[in-house]
Amino acid sequence: MTIQTRLIEYTHGDTTLEGYLAWDDALAGPRPAVAISHAWSGRSEFECEKARKLAELGYVGFAIDMFGKGVQGTSVEENQALIQPFLDDRAMLQARIKLAVEVLREQPEVDAGKVAAMGFCFGGLCVLDLARCGADVSGVISFHGLFYAPGNTEGTQISAKVLVLHGYDDPMATPEQMVGLATELSGAGADWQIHAYGGTLHAFTNPEANDPDFGTVYSASADQRAWQSMQNFFAEVFA
């Protein structure tokens, strides 16, 4: 096994974006691929590592870019300023993540008929929106994502299978919002699952998360359970 990587530039409007692709060159031929949508600070080593780990599992991993090449926030205030335009304009968010999926689909290592997406925190919101707008992907996974409905997808049927991996005590996505999401997904005809982990806060997959007052705390057990659930889900949707 030799994991290879490359950076891929692409553009959306006037914005130059840069994704990070990872694959195992010991495997012959095109293979299923997963777009990885980053948290609110921008594409970082966290998402790139997930791309490499997916490559080790036999997939092509693509850490996408929602903000622009080299753009990263370094504080709560900067991060909030980066995501706010996308929260205000969900159609723009949806167009940008759909473009990233199409860029992934075009890569020679990828089986274009077997593409999925997963995302963390803000990225979880992004992949849920990908499903909500009826995108042609096999499935999406939200890791401790945000659940706010976009307001522009009512009546759209969801064809992608949906897996939500959620900390039940996440202050940024309350139990009431979780139930609201379930109701929304059912109304859109989705094949959905929500796995809620008790005693678990936001950002539970990030080993650097350690701010109980803000509601972000790493959980090794929830992280491990979520990764296993992810593997089971991809085995199903790519079968």
Sequence and secondary structure as in RCSB ss.txt:
>XXXX:A:sequence
MTIQTRLIEYTHGDTTLEGYLAWDDALAGPRPAVAISHAWSGRSEFECEKARKLAELGYVGFAIDMFGKGVQGTS
VEENQALIQPFLDDRAMLQARIKLAVEVLREQPEVDAGKVAAMGFCFGGLCVLDLARCGADVSGVISFHGLFYAP
GNTEGTQISAKVLVLHGYDDPMATPEQMVGLATELSGAGADWQIHAYGGTLHAFTNPEANDPDFGTVYSASADQR
AWQSMQNFFAEVFA
>XXXX:A:secstr
  EEEEEEEEEETTEEEEEEEEEETTS S EEEEEEE  TT S HHHHHHHHHHHHTTSEEEE  SS TT    S
HHHHHHHHHHHHH HHHHHHHHHHHHHHHHTSTTEEEEEEEEEEETHHHHHHHHHHHTT   SEEEEES      
SS TT    SEEEEEEETT TTS HHHHHHHHHHHHHTT  EEEEEETT  BTTT TT EETTTTEE  HHHHHH
HHHHHHHHHHHHT 
